[in-house]
């Protein structure tokens, strides 16, 4: 997947960790291999979301967000990291009731 905004353009590989381990044992592109070997610290279970039959029953959407991590210097002043992380998330499109499938 690729995307851009006025400040940044990037190429993303979104792969569940278990699938990533399998992919590394296969013949894959150098770009995908590099991404899998330098993966983000962010993990999740979005791959467990169910597929929906139609737009009417869809209650989440797949989105990319930018996550800016903060660190502190020796004096306790907040410092931002040089390069923000990109994360893939499932964001609710409407209220989801307890026990309802996503």
C-alpha positions in Angstrom: 0.0 0.0 0.0 1.2 3.5 -0.6 -0.1 6.8 0.6 0.8 10.4 0.8 -0.1 13.6 2.5 1.3 17.1 1.9 4.2 16.4 4.4 5.0 12.8 3.8 4.9 10.0 1.2 5.5 6.4 2.2 5.2 2.8 1.1 3.6 0.5 3.7 3.4 -3.3 4.2 0.7 -4.3 6.6 1.2 -7.9 7.6 0.1 -9.8 10.8 3.1 -10.9 12.7 2.5 -14.6 12.3 2.2 -14.1 8.5 5.4 -12.0 8.6 7.4 -14.8 10.1 6.2 -17.2 7.4 6.9 -14.6 4.7 10.5 -14.2 5.8 11.0 -17.9 5.1 9.8 -17.5 1.5 11.2 -15.8 -1.6 9.9 -12.2 -1.3 10.8 -8.8 -2.6 13.7 -6.9 -1.0 11.3 -4.1 0.0 9.0 -6.5 1.9 11.9 -8.3 3.5 13.4 -5.0 4.7 10.0 -4.0 6.2 9.5 -7.4 7.9 13.0 -7.2 9.4 12.6 -3.7 10.7 9.0 -3.9 11.8 7.2 -1.5 14.1 6.9 -2.1 17.8 3.1 -1.7 17.5 1.2 -4.9 17.6 -2.5 -5.7 17.5 -5.2 -8.2 16.7 -7.0 -6.4 13.8 -6.5 -9.5 11.6 -9.1 -11.1 13.8 -11.8 -8.8 12.7 -14.6 -10.4 10.7 -15.4 -9.5 7.1 -18.8 -8.0 6.5 -21.3 -8.8 3.9 -22.1 -5.2 2.9 -21.6 -1.5 3.8 -24.8 -1.5 5.9 -23.4 -4.0 8.3 -19.8 -2.6 8.4 -19.0 -1.0 11.8 -15.3 -0.4 11.4 -13.0 1.0 8.8 -9.3 0.4 8.1 -7.2 3.6 8.6 -3.6 4.6 8.9 -2.5 7.0 11.7 0.7 8.7 12.5 2.0 8.1 16.0 4.6 10.6 17.4 6.5 9.2 20.3 7.8 11.4 23.0 11.0 11.2 25.0 12.4 13.3 27.8 15.8 14.8 28.0 17.9 14.8 31.3 16.0 17.8 32.5 12.5 16.3 32.0 11.7 18.3 28.8 9.6 16.5 26.2 11.4 15.8 23.0 9.7 14.3 19.9 11.4 11.5 17.9 12.8 12.4 14.5 10.6 10.0 12.5 7.0 9.3 13.5 5.6 5.7 13.3 2.7 4.8 11.1 0.1 2.4 12.5 -2.8 0.6 10.8 -6.0 0.7 12.9 -9.6 -0.4 12.8 -11.7 2.6 13.8 -15.4 2.3 14.7 -17.8 3.9 12.2 -20.7 3.8 14.7 -21.3 2.7 18.3 -20.4 -1.0 18.8 -22.4 -2.9 21.4 -20.7 -5.3 23.8 -20.5 -8.7 22.2 -21.1 -7.4 18.7 -18.7 -8.7 16.1 -16.4 -6.2 14.3 
